[in-house]
Amino acid sequence: MSASFDTWRLRFERLRANKFFELAVISIIVLSALLIGARTYEEVTRFQQALLVLDVAVTVFFLVEILIRMAAEKRLRDFFRNGWNVFDFLIVTASLIPMDDSEMVLLARLLRIFRVLRLVSMIPELRMLMAALFKSIPRMGYVAPGARQFRQRSAPHDPPAPRCRGGRSGP
């Protein structure tokens, strides 16, 4: 029984690491973003049923994809040790909640928009960019007071701005 489980886990691990699989996931994320954008136009009401079917298909794809990624881990807790995996899991799980009530439609749209942010977890360069951005945010607090102090110190030494006479702006 354990050998069979390991065989399947290795298959899922190879699938998860497959570049074509990653490209398919990225393509579906982009398709999801396009579907969200298409739903904002009033002209698409005649395509509402097709958009709904595509949205359900995208949701099912994301569910299968996250299950494959979870099954590829030796232990399930290893999957949840990665913050991006937790983020992906929460977004996919939240998109499974049916929200047909008119008040919940906005929340459902916002959750589906967060699917696009899953691109960050799929593309290593975007992960590095986000990590650098989050690291720089606390340091911004040091820049703002310094810039204000620099501006206050340099203001008295600046020459006065030339004034216009008679509505003319030249010599």
C-alpha positions in Angstrom: 0.0 0.0 0.0 2.8 2.4 0.9 4.7 1.6 -2.4 1.6 2.5 -4.4 1.1 5.8 -2.5 4.8 6.7 -3.1 4.4 5.9 -6.8 1.4 8.2 -7.1 3.2 10.9 -5.0 6.2 10.8 -7.3 3.9 11.1 -10.3 2.2 14.1 -8.8 5.6 15.5 -7.9 6.8 15.2 -11.5 3.6 16.7 -12.8 3.9 19.7 -10.4 7.5 20.3 -11.6 6.6 19.9 -15.3 7.1 23.2 -17.2 4.1 22.6 -19.4 1.9 22.1 -16.3 3.2 25.4 -14.9 2.5 27.1 -18.2 -1.0 25.7 -18.2 -1.6 27.0 -14.7 -0.3 30.4 -15.6 -2.5 30.4 -18.8 -5.6 29.5 -16.8 -4.8 32.3 -14.3 -4.6 34.8 -17.2 -7.9 33.3 -18.7 -9.5 33.8 -15.3 -8.4 37.5 -15.3 -9.9 37.9 -18.8 -13.2 36.3 -17.6 -13.3 38.7 -14.7 -12.8 41.6 -17.1 -15.4 40.3 -19.6 -18.0 40.1 -16.8 -17.7 43.9 -16.3 -19.1 44.7 -19.7 -22.8 45.0 -20.2 -22.6 43.7 -23.8 -21.7 40.2 -22.6 -25.1 39.4 -21.1 -25.9 37.1 -24.1 -22.7 35.2 -23.2 -23.5 35.0 -19.5 -24.1 31.2 -19.6 -20.8 30.5 -21.4 -18.9 32.8 -19.0 -20.5 30.9 -16.0 -19.4 27.5 -17.5 -15.9 28.8 -18.1 -15.7 30.2 -14.6 -16.8 26.8 -13.1 -14.2 25.1 -15.3 -11.5 27.4 -14.1 -12.5 26.8 -10.5 -12.4 23.0 -11.0 -9.0 23.3 -12.7 -7.6 25.3 -9.7 -9.0 22.8 -7.3 -7.4 19.9 -9.2 -4.1 21.8 -9.4 -4.0 22.5 -5.7 -4.8 18.9 -4.9 -2.0 17.8 -7.2 0.4 20.1 -5.4 -0.7 18.9 -2.0 -0.5 15.2 -3.1 3.1 15.8 -4.4 4.3 16.6 -0.8 5.7 13.8 1.4 3.7 15.2 4.3 0.7 17.4 4.0 2.1 19.8 6.6 5.1 20.5 4.3 2.7 22.0 1.8 1.3 24.4 4.4 4.8 25.5 5.5 5.2 27.6 2.4 3.3 30.9 2.7 2.5 31.0 -1.0 0.9 27.6 -0.8 -1.3 28.8 2.1 -2.2 31.8 0.0 -3.1 29.7 -3.0 -5.1 27.3 -0.8 -7.1 30.0 0.8 -7.9 31.6 -2.6 -8.9 28.3 -4.2 -11.0 27.3 -1.2 -12.7 30.7 -1.0 -13.6 30.5 -4.7 -15.5 27.3 -4.0 -18.0 29.0 -1.8 -21.1 29.6 -3.9 -22.1 33.3 -3.7 -25.2 33.9 -5.8 -26.8 36.4 -3.4 -26.7 39.9 -4.9 -25.0 41.3 -1.8 -22.2 38.7 -2.1 -21.5 39.2 -5.8 -18.9 41.9 -5.1 -17.1 39.7 -2.6 -17.1 36.8 -5.1 -15.6 39.1 -7.7 -12.9 40.2 -5.4 -12.0 36.7 -4.5 -11.8 35.8 -8.1 -9.5 38.8 -8.7 -7.2 37.4 -6.1 -6.8 34.4 -8.4 -4.7 36.6 -10.6 -2.3 37.2 -7.6 -1.6 33.5 -7.7 0.7 34.4 -10.6 3.1 35.7 -7.9 3.3 32.2 -6.4 3.8 30.5 -9.8 6.6 32.8 -11.2 9.8 32.9 -9.1 10.8 36.4 -10.4 7.5 37.8 -9.2 8.0 36.2 -5.8 11.4 37.9 -5.5 9.9 41.2 -6.6 7.1 40.9 -4.0 9.6 39.9 -1.2 11.8 43.0 -2.1 8.7 45.2 -2.0 7.6 44.0 1.4 11.1 44.3 2.8 11.3 47.9 1.6 7.9 49.1 3.0 9.2 49.4 6.7 12.2 51.4 5.4 10.0 53.9 3.7 9.1 55.2 7.2 12.7 56.4 7.5 12.7 58.1 4.1 9.7 60.3 4.6 10.8 62.2 7.7 14.3 62.6 6.2 12.9 64.0 3.0 10.7 66.5 5.0 13.7 67.5 7.1 15.9 68.0 4.0 13.2 70.1 2.4 12.9 72.3 5.5 16.6 72.9 5.8 17.1 73.7 2.1 14.0 76.0 1.8 15.6 79.2 3.3 18.6 79.0 1.1 16.6 78.7 -2.2 16.4 81.9 -4.2 12.9 83.4 -4.5 11.0 82.3 -7.6 10.8 85.0 -10.3 7.4 86.8 -10.5 5.6 87.7 -13.6 4.7 91.3 -14.4 1.8 92.4 -16.4 0.7 88.9 -17.2 3.7 88.2 -19.3 5.8 85.1 -18.7 9.0 86.0 -20.5 11.7 88.8 -20.6 
